[in-house]
Amino acid sequence: MTATIEIFKYEKNVAEFAAGAAVFSLGDAGDLMYVIQSGEVEVSVNGRVIDTLGPGGVFGEMALIDHAPRTATVTAKTDCRLVPIDEPRFLNHVHRTPFFALQVMRIMNERLRRRMSDAG
């Protein structure tokens, strides 16, 4: 994930969230994914924390791919600076930086493997 932060570390268009603030909630409609520039977020489902992500972490990407409601709640664990990425910008980055697309696919694959392992 460190390669992801390199792509966005100088990004000026950021959203700031104070510790404890919800970035989005389970079931929300989603049209943005986020890259963590600084800070940490917690990902939870039904009140159970399933992951903690830090700088370079990516979340919310599923909403850009399948246009379905959010599958988790994400809350700022610490004060955070997040780079919001909408679908046109996502597609632009995929086109300009194929490595970015590979990073997002790796992240999704890792999460899927972890969920399958936890279920089994």
Rosetta silent file (secondary structure, phi, psi, omega in degrees, C-alpha in Angstrom):
SEQUENCE: MTATIEIFKYEKNVAEFAAGAAVFSLGDAGDLMYVIQSGEVEVSVNGRVIDTLGPGGVFGEMALIDHAPRTATVTAKTDCRLVPIDEPRFLNHVHRTPFFALQVMRIMNERLRRRMSDAG
SCORE:     score description
SCORE:     0.000 S_00000001
   1 L     0.000  -14.397  179.655    0.000    0.000    0.000 S_00000001
   2 H   -63.482  -30.804  177.260    2.983    2.332    0.293 S_00000001
   3 H   -63.900  -33.633  179.515    2.994    2.709   -3.501 S_00000001
   4 H   -65.424  -41.893  179.968   -0.560    4.043   -3.286 S_00000001
   5 H   -66.597  -32.112  177.910    0.441    6.793   -0.861 S_00000001
   6 H   -60.742  -38.838 -179.230    3.272    7.810   -3.195 S_00000001
   7 H   -65.510  -33.997 -171.461    0.739    8.527   -5.943 S_00000001
   8 H  -114.775    7.329 -172.492   -1.385   10.737   -3.660 S_00000001
   9 L   -66.092  -25.192  179.591    1.003   12.143   -1.038 S_00000001
  10 L  -102.599    8.549 -179.656    1.037   15.664   -2.527 S_00000001
  11 L   -61.180  130.977 -179.791   -2.673   15.746   -3.332 S_00000001
  12 L   -92.476  -25.573  179.311   -4.227   19.030   -2.210 S_00000001
  13 L   -81.469   92.967 -177.739   -7.884   17.973   -2.568 S_00000001
  14 L  -126.932  156.682  173.225   -8.334   16.240    0.779 S_00000001
  15 E  -111.522  132.058 -179.843  -11.135   15.637    3.243 S_00000001
  16 E  -105.897  135.101  179.206  -10.254   15.980    6.917 S_00000001
  17 E  -127.839  131.557  176.240  -11.979   13.914    9.593 S_00000001
  18 L   -77.624  153.638  177.243  -11.529   14.318   13.338 S_00000001
  19 L   -51.039  132.233  179.456  -10.964   11.242   15.480 S_00000001
  20 L    92.770  -12.943 -179.042  -14.309    9.509   16.040 S_00000001
  21 L   -77.571  141.187  176.619  -16.007   10.992   12.975 S_00000001
  22 E   -80.061  131.309  173.934  -17.810    8.642   10.589 S_00000001
  23 E   -82.936  -46.811  170.360  -16.497    8.712    7.022 S_00000001
  24 E  -159.959  165.748 -175.910  -19.450    6.606    5.876 S_00000001
  25 L  -120.029  154.174  175.825  -21.826    4.010    7.306 S_00000001
  26 L   -49.885  130.297  177.699  -22.919    0.510    6.367 S_00000001
  27 L    91.925  -14.338  177.808  -25.709    0.724    3.788 S_00000001
  28 L   -63.060  150.510  168.980  -24.905    4.250    2.601 S_00000001
  29 L   -70.297  146.656 -177.884  -24.855    4.912   -1.116 S_00000001
  30 L  -133.046  132.486  175.402  -21.282    5.382   -2.224 S_00000001
  31 L  -131.690   12.664  178.482  -19.693    7.316   -5.045 S_00000001
  32 E  -135.108  145.911  164.328  -16.223    7.861   -3.583 S_00000001
  33 E  -112.223  167.613 -176.844  -13.278    5.748   -2.551 S_00000001
  34 E  -134.200  146.226  169.421  -10.560    7.126   -0.307 S_00000001
  35 E  -114.894  131.007 -178.630   -6.789    6.942    0.031 S_00000001
  36 E   -81.289  117.448  176.995   -5.462    7.686    3.518 S_00000001
  37 E   -84.697  -40.934  175.880   -2.866   10.450    3.372 S_00000001
  38 E  -154.631  154.538  179.894   -2.395   10.546    7.152 S_00000001
  39 L    93.613 -173.092  179.997   -4.039    9.067   10.231 S_00000001
  40 L  -134.936  148.241  173.728   -5.911    5.814   10.778 S_00000001
  41 E  -124.537  154.415  173.433   -9.452    4.599   10.185 S_00000001
  42 E  -110.285  135.916  176.923  -11.354    1.631   11.577 S_00000001
  43 E  -105.152  125.942 -178.384  -13.537   -0.503    9.348 S_00000001
  44 E  -135.857  153.538  175.858  -16.436   -2.159   11.168 S_00000001
  45 E  -129.284  122.641 -179.770  -19.455   -4.280   10.394 S_00000001
  46 L    51.588   42.395  175.944  -22.358   -4.322   12.852 S_00000001
  47 L    82.952   -4.823 -179.585  -20.193   -2.730   15.543 S_00000001
  48 E  -102.864  122.393  178.989  -17.293   -5.202   15.206 S_00000001
  49 E   -70.507  124.515 -179.657  -13.973   -3.756   14.015 S_00000001
  50 E  -109.684  -12.748  179.291  -12.690   -5.906   11.163 S_00000001
  51 E  -164.970  152.983  171.409   -9.722   -3.811   10.055 S_00000001
  52 E  -126.155  129.416 -176.931   -7.604   -0.776   10.859 S_00000001
  53 E  -120.566  143.899  179.485   -5.999    1.090    7.961 S_00000001
  54 L  -121.675 -163.548 -176.826   -3.241    3.693    7.963 S_00000001
  55 L   -50.307  131.691 -176.479   -1.395    5.915    5.482 S_00000001
  56 L    90.434  -12.909  178.683   -1.610    4.535    1.953 S_00000001
  57 L   -66.580  148.798 -179.558   -4.654    2.476    2.863 S_00000001
  58 E  -122.686  136.955  174.957   -7.511    2.402    0.397 S_00000001
  59 E  -150.728  158.661 -179.223  -11.173    1.914    1.236 S_00000001
  60 L    86.020    3.541 -176.007  -14.562    2.420   -0.373 S_00000001
  61 H   -65.655  -27.905 -178.682  -13.320    1.099   -3.716 S_00000001
  62 H   -61.514  -34.889 -179.172  -16.146   -1.425   -4.020 S_00000001
  63 H   -62.906  -31.464  178.880  -18.679    1.400   -4.421 S_00000001
  64 H   -77.506  -22.580 -176.066  -16.877    2.598   -7.544 S_00000001
  65 H   -91.751  -44.277 -175.196  -16.824   -0.873   -9.033 S_00000001
  66 H  -113.644   -3.418  177.978  -20.282   -2.274   -8.303 S_00000001
  67 L    55.490   27.681  178.095  -22.334    0.837   -7.379 S_00000001
  68 L   -96.773  164.613  177.591  -23.855   -1.086   -4.444 S_00000001
  69 L   -60.427  157.344  179.875  -24.426    0.279   -0.918 S_00000001
  70 L   -58.123  139.887 -177.741  -21.487    0.429    1.481 S_00000001
  71 L   -98.806    1.156 -179.158  -20.637   -2.936    3.042 S_00000001
  72 L  -156.692  168.443  172.056  -19.039   -1.505    6.197 S_00000001
  73 E  -103.179  136.807  177.046  -18.825    1.545    8.419 S_00000001
  74 E  -121.306  127.121 -177.562  -15.562    3.494    8.386 S_00000001
  75 E  -125.749  140.359  176.122  -14.679    5.762   11.305 S_00000001
  76 E   -67.973  120.561  176.606  -11.631    7.957   11.838 S_00000001
  77 L   -80.322  -36.665  174.853   -9.576    6.337   14.617 S_00000001
  78 L  -129.014  174.295  171.890   -7.286    9.379   14.694 S_00000001
  79 L   -57.922  135.331 -173.475   -7.469   12.725   12.948 S_00000001
  80 E  -130.674  149.928  167.806   -7.256   11.852    9.242 S_00000001
  81 E  -118.441  118.069 -176.066   -6.530   13.404    5.880 S_00000001
  82 E  -119.129  139.402  176.020   -8.239   11.412    3.142 S_00000001
  83 E   -95.202  111.684  178.041   -8.031   11.813   -0.619 S_00000001
  84 E   -80.017  137.860 -178.897  -11.538   11.333   -2.069 S_00000001
  85 E  -130.196  117.512  176.905  -11.645    9.715   -5.504 S_00000001
  86 E   -88.791  176.519 -174.475  -14.794    9.658   -7.629 S_00000001
  87 H   -61.320  -46.345  178.501  -15.364    7.316  -10.568 S_00000001
  88 H   -59.876  -39.838  179.081  -14.048    9.599  -13.352 S_00000001
  89 H   -68.440  -39.925  176.768  -10.898   10.280  -11.348 S_00000001
  90 H   -58.126  -49.544 -179.360  -10.505    6.583  -10.526 S_00000001
  91 H   -62.956  -36.709  176.772  -10.752    5.681  -14.221 S_00000001
  92 H   -63.057  -44.417  178.675   -8.268    8.427  -15.086 S_00000001
  93 H   -65.627  -39.535  178.009   -5.760    7.051  -12.554 S_00000001
  94 H   -61.800  -41.917 -179.618   -6.278    3.510  -13.832 S_00000001
  95 H   -68.281  -46.236 -176.684   -5.622    4.727  -17.378 S_00000001
  96 H   -77.216  -32.947 -174.783   -2.599    6.896  -16.505 S_00000001
  97 L  -132.445   81.631 -178.837   -1.105    4.645  -13.827 S_00000001
  98 H   -54.053  -28.057  178.366   -1.901    0.963  -14.428 S_00000001
  99 H   -61.478  -32.921  176.956    0.052    0.149  -11.258 S_00000001
 100 H   -60.483  -45.287  178.278   -2.674    1.962   -9.301 S_00000001
 101 H   -60.853  -42.110  178.535   -5.274   -0.446  -10.711 S_00000001
 102 H   -62.447  -41.658  178.309   -3.057   -3.384   -9.768 S_00000001
 103 H   -61.110  -45.068  179.867   -2.696   -2.043   -6.216 S_00000001
 104 H   -63.108  -42.362  177.968   -6.480   -1.709   -5.839 S_00000001
 105 H   -63.236  -39.855  178.144   -6.990   -5.255   -7.173 S_00000001
 106 H   -63.113  -41.673  178.926   -4.379   -6.590   -4.737 S_00000001
 107 H   -62.606  -46.730  179.570   -6.100   -4.858   -1.831 S_00000001
 108 H   -62.721  -40.771  179.014   -9.489   -6.278   -2.836 S_00000001
 109 H   -63.338  -44.026  178.745   -7.973   -9.745   -3.272 S_00000001
 110 H   -60.219  -43.691  179.944   -6.313   -9.601    0.147 S_00000001
 111 H   -65.584  -41.179  178.210   -9.595   -8.607    1.796 S_00000001
 112 H   -62.531  -45.639  178.495  -11.499  -11.371    0.015 S_00000001
 113 H   -59.850  -42.685 -179.632   -8.930  -13.974    1.090 S_00000001
 114 H   -63.730  -43.409  179.344   -9.093  -12.748    4.685 S_00000001
 115 H   -64.616  -40.162  178.634  -12.903  -12.912    4.738 S_00000001
 116 H   -66.492  -38.662  178.668  -12.893  -16.406    3.252 S_00000001
 117 H   -66.004  -42.441  178.758  -10.299  -17.506    5.800 S_00000001
 118 H   -65.178  -34.221 -179.006  -12.325  -16.010    8.665 S_00000001
 119 H   -75.288  -27.304 -174.319  -15.479  -17.747    7.402 S_00000001
 120 L   -96.677    0.000    0.000  -13.812  -21.129    7.075 S_00000001
